[in-house]
Amino acid sequence: MGGSGMAQAGRGGAWFILAAAILWGTTGTSQALAPVGANPMTIGALRLAVGGLALLLLAVARGGFTKGMRWPLIPTLCAGGCIASYQLTFFAAVKTTGVAVGTMVGIGSSPVMAGILAFLVLGERPGRRWAGATALAVAGCSLLLATGGEVSVNPLGIALALGAGLSYAAYTLAIKTLLAGRSPDAVIAVAFCLGALLLAPLLVGADLSWIPSVRGAVVVLHLGLIATALSYRLFARGLQTVPVASAVTLSLAEPLTATILGVTVVGERLTLTSLGGILLIFGGLALLAVGPRNRSGRP
């Protein structure tokens, strides 16, 4: 494939990742609409269980598992383990040091960690475009979260949030590694089923009485089928052509979507500061998604 074709494929992959991040951005609103009795840890475990099962059924139906397919132990365990650890560390960070600081440190550190890991493991060099886009997007996230209530800094919470950022970067890298010679459907299914098995003990003894209600069922199905199965299938397709560091930066569309939904659905107020944050994130994402034109003038 020539340079123009590769650039076109990369931009196509970028749109897949942006679509996935937009779906991830609906999770906060879904959890806010969950019935009384639902807690974040239980919701996270149910999300992986429903999403993992749906992805597994889809992969089997589409023939994603071919005879003799090999699964390298370390990347496979890393993908499933880091998906599970992200759920635990992120929710624990938010509980320990607050939503604003926990979210900002977790989300803001992941692109930087992804760039470092991708360089060390895969030899990917993110480049100046990634650095500029990451700086804009992280600054935008900072402005969005600066209006999110009282700020409280707890060293343990910061450490947990950094662990969440590292977990996200690590499982993205592991999935990228597993995609070589394997179906995206199969890779995502294996990773999420493994993550769901690791979090299954959280459901033992948990209050699940809210699930049979209409609202509870809708929340679980949305989180599992739309915000996990569909979104991560799109994410895997995008990762086939997009570098790890750029993919994690593009996924910062998630807090952007969450903010917009908070205003339009939940009724939160959009301040001048948060509007500035939205514009900065849009600028950073556009810088990566649109890409430069070549000398012939074609995108």
BELZI-V304515 format. One record per pair of residues at least 6 apart in sequence whose C-alpha atoms are under 8 Angstrom apart, sorted by sequence separation. I is the first residue (numbers start at 1). GAP is how many residues later the second one is. D is the distance in Angstrom with one decimal. If there is no record, write none. Layout:
<<I GAP D> <I GAP D>>
This chain:
<<59 6 6.9> <94 6 7.8> <118 6 5.5> <119 6 5.8> <210 6 5.7> <211 6 5.3> <262 6 5.4> <263 6 5.9> <293 6 4.4> <94 7 7.6> <118 7 7.7> <119 7 7.8> <263 7 6.4> <292 7 6.6> <94 8 4.7> <179 8 6.5> <239 8 6.8> <291 8 7.5> <31 9 7.6> <93 9 5.3> <94 9 6.7> <115 9 7.9> <178 9 6.5> <211 9 7.5> <238 9 7.9> <115 10 7.7> <115 11 6.3> <31 12 7.8> <90 12 7.3> <175 12 6.9> <90 13 7.7> <175 13 7.4> <90 16 7.0> <175 16 7.8> <256 22 6.3> <111 23 6.9> <256 25 7.1> <253 28 7.3> <252 29 7.6> <108 30 5.5> <253 32 7.4> <108 33 7.5> <252 33 7.9> <250 35 5.8> <249 36 7.6> <104 37 6.8> <104 38 6.4> <250 38 7.3> <250 39 7.7> <104 41 6.8> <103 42 7.9> <246 42 7.2> <44 43 6.3> <101 44 7.8> <188 44 6.9> <100 45 5.2> <188 45 6.8> <41 46 7.5> <100 46 6.8> <41 47 7.2> <100 48 5.7> <185 48 6.5> <188 48 7.0> <99 49 7.5> <100 49 7.2> <184 49 7.0> <41 50 7.1> <100 50 7.9> <101 50 6.6> <40 51 6.9> <100 51 6.5> <101 51 7.0> <185 51 7.9> <101 52 6.8> <113 52 7.2> <114 52 7.6> <117 52 7.6> <184 52 5.6> <98 53 6.9> <105 53 6.9> <109 53 6.6> <113 53 6.1> <117 53 7.4> <184 53 6.4> <98 54 6.2> <110 54 8.0> <97 55 5.7> <98 55 7.8> <102 55 6.7> <106 55 4.5> <110 55 4.2> <114 55 4.6> <118 55 6.8> <97 56 5.5> <102 56 6.6> <105 56 5.7> <106 56 5.5> <109 56 5.5> <110 56 6.1> <113 56 6.2> <114 56 7.1> <117 56 7.5> <97 57 5.1> <101 57 7.7> <105 57 6.3> <106 57 7.5> <108 57 7.6> <109 57 7.6> <179 57 7.9> <96 58 6.9> <103 58 7.3> <106 58 5.5> <107 58 6.1> <110 58 6.5> <111 58 7.2> <97 59 7.9> <102 59 5.5> <106 59 4.6> <110 59 5.6> <114 59 7.5> <96 60 7.3> <97 60 4.8> <105 60 7.5> <176 60 7.7> <96 61 5.0> <97 61 7.0> <175 61 7.5> <179 61 6.9> <95 62 7.9> <93 63 7.8> <94 63 7.2> <176 63 6.1> <93 64 4.5> <176 64 7.0> <92 65 7.3> <93 65 6.8> <93 66 7.8> <93 67 5.1> <94 67 7.7> <92 68 6.9> <93 68 5.2> <176 68 7.2> <90 70 6.7> <89 71 5.2> <90 71 5.8> <173 71 6.1> <89 72 6.4> <172 72 6.7> <90 73 7.8> <89 74 6.2> <90 74 5.1> <89 75 5.2> <172 76 7.7> <86 77 7.5> <87 77 7.7> <86 78 4.8> <85 79 7.2> <86 79 7.7> <169 79 7.0> <86 81 5.3> <85 82 6.5> <86 82 6.3> <83 84 6.9> <82 85 4.9> <83 85 7.1> <82 86 6.9> <82 88 6.6> <83 88 6.2> <82 89 5.4> <79 91 7.3> <80 91 7.4> <78 92 7.3> <79 92 4.5> <78 93 6.4> <79 93 7.5> <79 95 5.2> <78 96 6.3> <79 96 6.1> <76 98 7.1> <75 99 5.1> <76 99 8.0> <75 100 7.5> <75 102 7.0> <76 102 7.3> <75 103 6.8> <72 106 8.0> <71 107 7.8> <83 108 7.6> <83 109 7.2> <80 110 7.6> <80 111 4.4> <84 111 4.8> <141 111 8.0> <79 112 5.4> <80 112 6.0> <83 112 5.7> <84 112 7.1> <137 112 7.5> <69 113 7.8> <80 113 7.4> <81 113 7.3> <82 113 7.7> <76 114 7.8> <77 114 7.9> <80 114 4.9> <81 114 5.8> <84 114 6.5> <138 114 7.9> <141 114 7.1> <76 115 6.7> <80 115 4.4> <84 115 6.4> <130 115 7.5> <134 115 5.8> <137 115 6.8> <141 115 7.8> <144 115 7.6> <79 116 8.0> <130 116 6.1> <133 116 7.5> <77 117 7.8> <81 117 7.4> <126 117 7.6> <64 118 7.8> <65 118 7.5> <64 119 5.4> <124 119 7.1> <126 119 6.3> <130 119 7.8> <64 120 7.8> <126 120 7.1> <64 121 6.0> <65 121 6.1> <64 122 5.2> <147 124 7.9> <59 126 4.9> <60 126 7.9> <118 126 6.2> <147 126 7.4> <58 127 7.1> <59 127 5.3> <118 127 6.7> <147 127 7.0> <56 129 7.8> <115 129 7.1> <144 129 6.9> <145 129 7.8> <55 130 6.8> <56 130 7.2> <59 130 6.8> <114 130 6.4> <115 130 4.6> <143 130 6.0> <144 130 4.5> <55 131 7.9> <114 131 4.9> <143 131 5.7> <144 131 7.8> <55 133 7.0> <56 133 4.8> <112 133 7.6> <143 133 7.1> <144 133 5.2> <55 134 4.8> <56 134 7.2> <111 134 5.9> <114 134 6.8> <143 134 4.8> <144 134 7.2> <111 135 7.7> <142 135 7.2> <53 136 7.6> <140 136 7.0> <141 136 6.1> <52 137 5.7> <55 137 8.0> <56 137 7.5> <111 137 5.3> <140 137 3.8> <141 137 7.9> <52 138 7.8> <110 138 6.9> <111 138 5.3> <139 138 7.1> <140 138 6.1> <110 139 8.0> <140 139 7.3> <52 140 4.8> <53 140 6.7> <140 140 4.8> <141 140 7.0> <51 141 7.3> <52 141 4.6> <139 141 7.0> <140 141 5.0> <139 142 7.7> <49 143 7.9> <137 143 5.9> <138 143 7.4> <48 144 6.3> <49 144 7.0> <52 144 6.7> <136 144 5.5> <137 144 4.2> <48 145 7.3> <107 145 7.4> <136 145 6.1> <137 145 7.5> <137 146 7.4> <48 147 6.9> <49 147 5.0> <136 147 6.8> <137 147 5.0> <48 148 5.0> <49 148 7.7> <136 148 5.0> <137 148 7.0> <135 149 7.5> <46 150 8.0> <133 150 7.4> <134 150 6.4> <45 151 6.4> <49 151 7.8> <133 151 4.0> <132 152 7.2> <133 152 6.4> <45 154 5.6> <133 154 5.9> <45 155 6.5> <133 155 6.4> <45 157 6.9> <46 157 7.9> <45 158 7.1> <129 158 7.1> <130 158 6.8> <129 159 7.0> <42 160 6.6> <41 161 7.4> <42 161 6.3> <42 164 7.1> <38 169 7.5> <37 170 6.8> <38 170 7.5> <50 170 7.8> <54 170 7.9> <37 171 7.8> <50 171 7.3> <54 171 6.8> <37 172 7.8> <38 172 6.9> <51 172 7.7> <52 172 7.9> <37 173 6.5> <47 173 6.5> <51 173 4.1> <36 174 7.2> <46 174 6.9> <50 174 4.8> <51 174 5.4> <55 174 5.6> <35 175 6.2> <49 175 7.4> <50 175 6.9> <54 175 6.4> <47 176 5.6> <48 176 6.6> <43 177 7.4> <47 177 4.5> <51 177 5.3> <52 177 6.9> <46 178 7.4> <51 178 4.8> <35 180 6.7> <48 180 7.3> <34 181 6.6> <35 181 6.0> <47 181 7.0> <33 182 7.8> <34 182 5.9> <34 185 6.2> <33 186 7.5> <31 188 7.1> <30 189 5.8> <30 192 7.8> <30 193 7.3> <27 196 6.4> <27 200 6.6> <26 201 7.0> <23 203 7.0> <24 203 5.3> <23 204 5.2> <24 204 7.5> <20 207 7.9> <24 207 7.0> <23 208 6.0> <20 210 7.7> <21 210 7.3> <20 211 4.3> <19 212 7.3> <20 212 6.4> <20 214 5.7> <19 215 7.2> <20 215 5.6> <17 217 6.4> <16 218 5.3> <17 218 4.9> <16 219 6.2> <16 221 6.8> <17 221 5.4> <16 222 5.1> <17 222 7.6> <15 223 7.4> <13 224 6.7> <14 224 6.0> <13 225 3.8> <12 226 7.4> <13 226 6.7> <13 227 7.2> <10 228 7.9> <13 228 5.7> <14 228 6.5> <25 228 7.5> <13 229 5.9> <21 229 7.6> <25 229 4.2> <29 229 7.1> <17 230 6.7> <21 230 4.9> <24 230 5.7> <25 230 6.0> <28 230 6.6> <10 231 5.0> <11 231 7.9> <20 231 7.6> <21 231 7.1> <22 231 6.1> <23 231 7.5> <25 231 7.3> <26 231 7.1> <27 231 7.9> <9 232 6.3> <10 232 5.4> <18 232 6.1> <21 232 5.5> <22 232 5.4> <25 232 4.9> <26 232 6.1> <29 232 7.0> <14 233 7.2> <17 233 6.7> <18 233 6.2> <21 233 4.7> <25 233 4.6> <29 233 6.9> <17 234 6.6> <18 235 6.5> <22 235 5.7> <26 235 7.3> <14 236 7.3> <29 236 7.9> <29 237 7.3> <14 274 7.7> <15 274 6.7> <14 275 5.5> <11 278 5.8> <11 279 6.6> <11 280 7.1> <4 290 7.6> <8 291 7.5>>
